[in-house]
Amino acid sequence: MPSLIDIRRRIRSVKSTQQITRAMKMVASARLRRAQDRVVNARPYSRMTRELLGDVVAAAGPEFVEKLPLLAVRPEKRVQLVLITADRGLAGAFNSNLIKAAQQFLEERSGREAMLELVGRKGRDFFVKRPVRISGETTGISQSAGQREAEQLGRKLIERFTSGEADSVYLLYNEFKSVLSQRVTVRKILPVEMPAAGAAREYIFEQPPMHMLEKLLPEYIVLLVLEAFLESAAAEQAARMTAMDAATTNAGEVIHKLTLFMNRVRQASITREIIEVVSGASALE
């Protein structure tokens, strides 16, 4: 049976861990509010951009749209996957679910040439030790990625697709649904899947719709990458806050059990000492 000193030392250790997890939960909660605001503000812009793109496509006509390089559908022999993970752990199954989904994605396309563009340290650390082709890696931006990072990655993916280095490009990331729910999402961004035209609108174009599409399509790709960055950042903080809340609750339960056990040990020790005193007094009579 452990001594009272050992049990007290264990209780102090668990209490220290509980303070750390509680602080991490509060930090994640504050960061989640900012990240959630960015996601909520970006979603209407993304939706309106898709609707506008659909209207311009409808105005241009299918015979002209097929000539654009970003819409060229080719046999999928070379696949580019962009995996967006976190730079840090302690977020529950956030990173492991993404890595499992990436492995499944590669297994389903085992007969094709697949390349991985890794965004985030956790995904990089896992796949750099495995026999997969890594086309690039970016770390340290899981919470700070913005327009500049999205443009850099988007232009790189566009160049690979138009040069024929990749026949299709996919994004794999966690989509933020709620504080308790994040959904692993695989999204094909190249060739661009044209959205359906919205309600009939009459536009007056200052330049031909085809010229507008040539400008809009690259910006649309960058927007999809930026949207994935924002969704992933919010989902990461939500997963970390949930994990730290569960860890804090579990630590409280461990402290409660250890305290009860310590009281039992102390009571048994006191009872044993009383028995020894009574036995000694009886022996002296």
C-alpha positions in Angstrom: 0.0 0.0 0.0 1.5 3.4 -0.9 2.3 5.8 1.9 0.4 9.0 2.6 3.4 11.1 1.3 3.3 9.2 -2.1 -0.5 9.8 -2.4 -0.2 13.5 -1.5 2.6 13.9 -4.0 0.4 12.3 -6.7 -2.5 14.6 -5.8 -0.3 17.6 -6.2 1.0 16.4 -9.5 -2.5 15.9 -10.9 -3.6 19.3 -9.6 -0.7 20.9 -11.4 -1.7 19.1 -14.6 -5.3 20.2 -14.1 -4.2 23.9 -13.8 -2.4 23.6 -17.1 -5.3 21.9 -19.0 -7.7 24.5 -17.6 -5.4 27.4 -18.8 -5.1 25.7 -22.2 -8.8 25.4 -22.4 -9.3 29.1 -21.7 -6.6 30.1 -24.3 -8.2 27.8 -26.9 -11.7 29.3 -26.1 -10.4 32.8 -26.7 -8.7 31.9 -30.0 -11.8 29.9 -31.1 -14.0 33.0 -30.9 -11.6 34.9 -33.2 -11.2 32.0 -35.6 -15.0 31.4 -35.6 -15.7 35.0 -36.4 -13.3 34.8 -39.4 -15.0 31.6 -40.7 -18.5 33.1 -40.3 -17.6 36.3 -42.0 -15.9 34.4 -44.9 -18.7 32.0 -45.7 -21.1 34.6 -47.2 -18.3 36.0 -49.4 -17.4 32.5 -50.6 -21.0 31.7 -51.4 -21.6 34.9 -53.3 -18.4 34.4 -55.3 -19.6 30.9 -56.3 -22.9 32.3 -57.4 -21.2 35.1 -59.4 -18.9 32.6 -61.0 -21.9 30.5 -62.1 -23.6 33.5 -63.6 -20.5 34.5 -65.6 -20.2 30.9 -66.8 -23.8 30.9 -68.0 -23.2 34.3 -69.8 -20.0 33.1 -71.5 -21.6 29.9 -72.9 -20.2 26.3 -72.7 -18.4 26.5 -76.1 -16.1 29.2 -74.7 -15.8 27.8 -71.1 -14.3 24.6 -72.4 -11.2 26.4 -73.7 -10.1 27.6 -70.3 -7.0 25.7 -68.9 -8.3 25.6 -65.3 -11.4 23.8 -66.5 -9.6 21.1 -68.5 -10.6 17.6 -67.5 -7.8 15.1 -68.1 -7.4 11.4 -67.2 -6.4 11.4 -63.5 -2.9 9.9 -63.7 -1.2 12.4 -61.4 -3.0 13.5 -58.3 -2.0 16.4 -56.0 -3.3 16.2 -52.4 -3.0 19.2 -50.0 -3.1 18.0 -46.4 -3.8 20.7 -43.9 -3.0 19.7 -40.3 -2.1 21.5 -37.1 1.4 22.5 -35.9 0.7 21.4 -32.4 -1.0 18.4 -30.7 -3.2 18.2 -27.6 -6.3 18.5 -29.8 -7.9 15.1 -29.5 -8.3 13.2 -32.7 -7.9 16.3 -34.9 -4.7 15.4 -36.5 -5.0 11.6 -36.4 -8.3 11.7 -38.3 -6.8 13.8 -41.0 -3.7 11.5 -41.3 -6.0 8.4 -41.5 -8.1 10.1 -44.2 -4.9 11.0 -46.2 -3.7 7.4 -46.0 -7.1 6.2 -47.2 -7.0 8.7 -50.0 -3.6 7.4 -51.2 -4.7 3.8 -50.9 -7.8 4.4 -53.1 -5.5 5.9 -55.7 -2.6 3.4 -55.4 -2.4 2.9 -59.1 -1.8 6.6 -59.8 1.1 8.9 -59.1 0.2 10.9 -56.0 1.9 13.9 -54.5 1.5 15.4 -51.0 1.6 19.1 -50.3 1.9 19.2 -46.5 0.6 22.2 -44.5 1.2 21.8 -40.8 3.9 20.2 -38.7 1.9 17.1 -37.6 1.2 15.9 -41.1 4.8 16.7 -42.1 6.3 14.7 -39.2 4.1 11.7 -40.1 4.6 11.5 -43.8 8.2 12.5 -44.0 9.1 9.1 -42.6 7.0 7.2 -45.1 7.5 6.2 -48.7 5.3 8.9 -50.3 6.2 11.7 -52.7 6.2 15.1 -50.9 5.9 18.0 -53.3 6.3 20.7 -50.6 5.8 21.5 -47.0 4.8 24.5 -44.9 4.8 24.8 -41.2 4.1 27.4 -38.6 1.0 28.9 -40.2 -1.8 26.7 -38.8 -3.3 29.7 -36.9 -1.9 32.6 -38.8 -2.6 31.6 -42.4 -4.3 34.4 -44.3 -4.6 35.9 -47.8 -0.9 36.0 -48.5 -0.3 32.3 -47.6 -3.4 31.3 -49.5 -2.2 33.2 -52.6 1.2 31.5 -52.4 -0.2 28.0 -52.2 -3.0 28.7 -54.7 -0.6 30.0 -57.4 1.7 27.0 -56.8 -1.2 24.6 -57.3 -2.4 26.4 -60.4 1.0 26.3 -61.9 1.3 22.5 -61.3 -2.1 21.9 -62.9 -1.6 24.0 -65.9 1.9 22.6 -66.6 0.5 19.1 -66.5 2.5 18.1 -63.4 -0.9 17.3 -61.7 -4.1 16.2 -63.4 -6.3 17.0 -60.4 -5.8 18.8 -57.0 -7.6 18.0 -53.8 -7.8 19.7 -50.4 -8.0 17.6 -47.2 -8.9 19.5 -44.0 -11.2 19.6 -41.0 -14.3 21.7 -41.6 -15.6 23.6 -38.6 -19.2 22.6 -37.9 -19.6 23.4 -34.2 -17.5 23.4 -31.0 -18.1 19.7 -30.6 -18.1 18.7 -34.2 -15.4 18.9 -36.9 -15.8 17.1 -40.2 -13.0 15.7 -42.3 -13.5 17.1 -45.8 -12.0 16.2 -49.1 -12.6 18.9 -51.7 -11.6 18.9 -55.4 -10.5 22.3 -56.5 -8.8 21.6 -59.9 -10.1 21.2 -62.5 -12.6 23.7 -61.3 -16.1 22.2 -60.9 -18.3 25.0 -62.2 -21.1 26.0 -59.9 -24.6 26.1 -61.3 -26.0 29.4 -62.3 -28.2 31.1 -59.7 -31.5 32.8 -60.4 -31.7 34.6 -63.8 -30.1 38.0 -63.5 -29.4 40.6 -66.2 -25.8 41.8 -66.1 -24.2 44.5 -68.2 -20.6 43.4 -68.8 -17.9 46.0 -69.4 -15.7 43.3 -70.9 -16.4 39.9 -72.4 -17.4 37.2 -69.9 -14.5 35.0 -71.0 -12.0 37.7 -70.0 -13.7 37.9 -66.6 -13.5 34.1 -66.2 -9.8 34.2 -66.9 -9.4 36.6 -64.0 -12.0 35.1 -61.7 -10.9 31.5 -61.8 -7.4 31.9 -60.2 -8.9 34.1 -57.6 -11.6 31.5 -56.9 -8.9 28.9 -56.4 -7.1 31.2 -53.9 -10.5 31.7 -52.1 -11.0 27.9 -51.8 -7.5 27.6 -50.2 -8.1 30.5 -47.9 -11.5 29.0 -46.9 -9.8 25.7 -46.0 -7.2 27.5 -43.9 -9.9 29.4 -41.9 -12.0 26.3 -41.4 -9.0 24.3 -40.3 -7.9 27.0 -37.8 -11.4 27.2 -36.2 -11.8 23.4 -36.1 -8.3 23.0 -34.4 -9.2 25.4 -31.6 -12.6 23.8 -31.1 -11.0 20.3 -30.9 -8.3 21.6 -28.5 -10.8 23.3 -26.2 -13.0 20.1 -26.1 -9.9 18.0 -25.4 -8.6 20.2 -22.6 -12.1 20.4 -21.1 -12.3 16.6 -21.0 -8.8 16.4 -19.5 -9.7 19.0 -16.8 -12.8 17.0 -15.9 -10.8 13.7 -15.8 -8.2 15.3 -13.6 -10.8 16.3 -11.2 -12.2 12.8 -11.0 -8.7 11.4 -10.4 -8.1 13.9 -7.6 -11.4 12.9 -6.0 -10.5 9.2 -6.1 -7.0 9.8 -4.8 -8.4 11.9 -1.9 -10.8 9.2 -0.9 -8.0 6.6 -1.1 -5.8 8.9 1.0 -8.5 9.2 3.7 -8.9 5.4 3.8 -5.1 4.9 4.1 -4.9 7.5 6.9 -7.9 6.0 8.7 -6.4 2.6 8.5 -3.1 4.0 9.8 -4.8 5.6 12.8 -6.8 2.5 13.5 -3.6 0.4 13.4 -1.9 2.8 15.8 -4.8 2.6 18.3 -4.8 -1.1 18.1 -1.1 -1.1 18.8 -1.5 1.2 21.8 -4.4 -0.9 23.2 -2.5 -4.1 22.7 0.6 -2.7 24.5 -1.5 -1.5 27.4 -3.2 -4.9 27.7 0.2 -6.6 27.7 1.4 -4.4 30.6 -1.6 -5.4 32.8 
